[in-house]
């Protein structure tokens, strides 16, 4: 079934441009070593960065009418908190990503999200977040139990999307953590990159799915050239580009500068930026309440989600992190990672 879905990708993503590049690129990158998994008659893919322009330009992102922000706005409106309800309604009108973190049922959940988006004539924004050893055992610990389980999970995720339109952000934090933190051995790092590459290949073969590999933020891996080899090992040549600033707070201007440096070392790869909470930029120091990356005070929502940025190489501004979803129980009153925190959501709107 997936082979039938995959076979349509080249037709919808610039087959003529890719075909023209194949003779040159085969000489540069060689034949694929994983041809056994490719659909019949396929050849090695040209790096996505060389296949054309923004693959999501002009697409409208799906806005969930039953989002936590929408439900909160109704509760406050019904409870007489009209001003707060109006602020929350602003969030409810913006498209935010759905994070797929469960070990089971991922195909059904992805299918439901992608289908809702399709019925609205929109594109689903999804996050694949299930790599083994996720978050190095910190607030968002979890992930698949084994490489085999992860590969099966990625295939199920892809089955759920099918031929519907989607943007998938692949494994936030996974590559930067492998580079900077000491929670993984060299063998475990190589395995992680290979698993991400497998997920990227699986998603990239879908006909209407754009794939971006998470590459952290400007404060994590410096200089950005430190990401080049890991991203290559993780399948950036098959992806549509990389994602920056996921769940973080760096200003759009700073992220674009960082991303363009990285892009130049990846054959001009495109990228997307999480602008969900970067309206006031990042706080650069930890404080008594917790780490600078974990629910810091004084932050604000940033640029509204759009696939028309007017910026070279920047395919989209996205709200990958849900404004109001906690980073973890790092501050007084903060719920566990991923749980809805309406007071923080309200502050993000008021601070804009």
N, C-alpha and C positions, 0 to 999 in steps of 0.2 A: 504493500500500500504506500509506504513512504517513498519508494522508488518512483511511483507514478507522480507523487506530489513534487519530488525533487526535480524531475525531468523538465518541469516548466520554468525553472529559475532563470536560465540563460536568456530565454525569450523575453522576460520582463525586466531584465537588468542590463541591457546593452550588448546583445549577442554580437552585433557587427563589430563593435569596438573590441570586444574580447577576442573575437576570431582574428582580427587584424594583428593583435598583439601576440597570439599564441606562438607563431614560429620564432619570434624573438625571445619570448619568455621561456620557452622550453630550453633554449640554449643557456639561459641564465640560471634558471632554478632547477632544471632537470625534470625528469619524469617523476610522477607521484609514487611514493613507496607504499601507499595505502589504496592502490587501485582496486583491491578486492572489495572494498566497501563502496566504490563509486557506482553510479548507475551505468547501465550498459552503454558503450559507445562514448563514455566521457573521457576527456583528456585532462591533463593537469590544469588547474584553474590559474588564471592570471591573478596576481595580487589585486585585491579589491580596490586598493588605493589607485591603481592604474586603469581601472575599468571605466571610469567616468566621474560624473559629478555627484552631488548630494542625492543619495537614493531615496530620501524621505521628503524632499522639498515639496512643500505645498500640502502635505498630508495633515489631516486634522486628527488630533489625539482624542481618545475616548475619555469622557468625563463621567465618573461613576455617580449616578444620582443618589445612591445609597451609601456614599462614603461616610467615614466617621465625622468629617466636618459638616456634611449635610445633616446628619442625625443630630449633631450637637447644636447646630443652628436652630433646628426645630425645637429641641428641648428648651433652649434658652428663650426662644420666641414665646413658646407656650408658658414659660415660667416668668414672663415679664421682664426679661433681660434684653430688651429690644436693641440697644446699642451693641452689646456683645454679640447678639445673634447676627446683626448686620455684618460685623467684622468676620464672623465665622462663615457667613454666606459667601464672602469673597473667596475664601479658600475652597469652598464647595464647588465653585464654578471653574476651578482649574484642574487640568488633567494631572493625575499623579500615578506613579507606577504601582503595579501589584507585584509584591515580592513572593516568589515561590520557594518555600523553605521546607515543606513537609516531605517526609520520607515516602509516604504513600498517598495515592490519590492525586498525584500531580497532573496526570493526563486529563482527568475529569475537570479539575479546577482550571487548568490552562484553557481547555476547550470552552468552558463556560465563559471565561473572561474574553477570549478571542471572538466568540460568537456574539456576545453582547456588543462588542465594539463593531463587528461586521454589520449587525442589524442596524446600528446607528450610523453606518457609513463612515466609520472612524477606524483609526489604527490603535491596536492594543499596545500599551507600554508595560513590558514585563521584565522582571529581574530573576535571573537564575542564581540561586544562592544556596548551594547544597554541597560544595566541594568537601571532601573528607578533611577533618581537622579545622573546620571553619572557625575563623576568628581566633585561632591559636588558644582555644579554651577560655576566652574572655567573655564579655557580656552576651555576645551572640554566638556562643559555642554551639556546635552541632555538626550537621552535615552527614553525608553518606557513610556507611560503615566500612566500605571497601571500594577499591577502584571499579570492580565489577558492578557493584550496586550503583555507583555514580554513572557509569556509562549507560546502564539500563534506565536510570532516572532521566538522563538527557534525551534518550530516544523517546521515552514516554512524553516528555515535555514537547518535543518536536511533533509527535503524533497529535498532541492537543492543539497545536497551532494549525497544522495542515496547510491549506492553501489560503488561509485568511491573512490579513495584513497585521504585522506586528513589528515592534522594535524590541530587541532583547539586549539587556545589559548583562554581561556575563561575569559573575563571581566578584562582586565588590570586595576590595581589600586583599584578595587572595594573592595576587602577584606582588604588590608592595610589601605585604607581610613576609612573604617568602624571601624577599631581598633584604629587608632591614632587621626583622626579628629573628631570634635564635630558636624558635620553637620547632623548626624543621631541619632535619639532616639534609645533606646534599642529595642523597638518594630520594628523600621525600620531596624536596623541591623539584627535582626532575620529574618525578611522578605527577606532582601537581600541575606542572606546565603541560605535560602530556594529556592529562585529563581535561584541562581547559581547552587544549587544541582539539580534542575529540568533541567536546560540546560545541565549539565554534564550527567545526566541520559539519556537525549534525544540523545545527540551526541554519548555517549558510546555504545548505542545499535546498532549503525550502524556497518556494517561488516568490513569496512576497514578504520575506522577513529580513530586516536589517539587523546586523549583529555588531555590537561594540564591546570590546574587552575592557574591563575596568583597569585603569592605570594609576589610581590613587589621586593625589592632590599635590600642589606645588610645595607643600611643607614636608612631604614625606620622603620621597626619593630625590636627592639633589646631588649632582645635576641630573636633569631628566634623561640624559644618555644612559644612566644606569638601568633604565627600563627597556632599552632596545633589545638586548639579547633575550631576556625573559619573555618579552612580547613576541619576538620571533618564534621562540620555542613553544609559545602558547597559541600559535596559529594566526597571528595578525595578518598574514598574507591572504587568508581566506575570509577574514572579517571585513566589515565595511569601515572599520576604524577602531578608535579607543574612546573610553569614557573617562572624564575627569571630574573631581570635586564631589563624588558621590558621598552623600551624608556629611559633607564638610561645608566650610563657610568662606573660603577664599573668594575674593571679588572676581567678577567676570573678567575684568581687564587683566588681572594677574594670571588667571587661569588660561586665558587666550595666549598670553606671552609664553607661558610654560608649554602649552600644547603645541604652539608653532615650532618651538625648538625641537620637541620630540618628533613632530611630524616630519621635519626636514631629515631626520635620521631614519625615517620609516617610509621612504619613497613618496613623501607627500600625503601620508595617510590623513583622512578626515577624522574629526572627533566631535563628541557631544559633551555638554557641560551641565552638571546638576546645579541649578540656580534656586533650588527650593528654599534655602536659608542663607543666602550669601549677600543679602541687601546691604548689610553694614560691614561686610568683609569679616575676616577671621580675627579672633582674639589670639594673640601670639604667645601668651604665657598661661600656665596653669594657675589656678587660684585656690583659695581655701575650700571652695565648694566642690572642686573636682577638676579633672583634666580639661584642657582647652578644647578638646574635640567632643566632649560629652555634655550635651545640654548646656552650653555656656550661656550666661545671661547676656542681654543686650543685642542679640542677633535679630535679623529681620528677613522676611521673605524677599526673594530677588525677582529677577525678570520673569514674567509669565511664560509658561511653556509655549514654544513655537518651533516650527520647522523652517521658518524664514528668518534667519538671523542677520542677513546682510553682511556677514563676516566670512572672509575667505577661510576655507577649510573647516568652519564650524557648522556642522549639519543641523544642530538643534540645541535650544535651551530646553532642558527637561526638569521636571520635578520628580527626580528618582526617589529621593527620601520624601516621605509624607511629612509635611510641616505639622508638628504636633505628635509625631511618633517618637517615643523616647529613645535616646541612645543607650540607656541603661540606668540602673539605680545608683548613679554617681553623685546625685545631689538630693537635698532634702525634698521629699515629696515626689521624687521621680520614680515612675514605675519601671518594670523590667524592659529590656530592649525590645523595641517594636510595638510596645503597648501605647495606646492612645493617651495623651496627656493634654487635656483641653486648655489648661492654664498656660502651658508653654506655647500652644498653638495661638492662643489669643495674643500673647506677648509678641510673637513673630509678626502678627499683622499690625499691632499698635506701634511697633518700632520702625515700620517701613518709612 
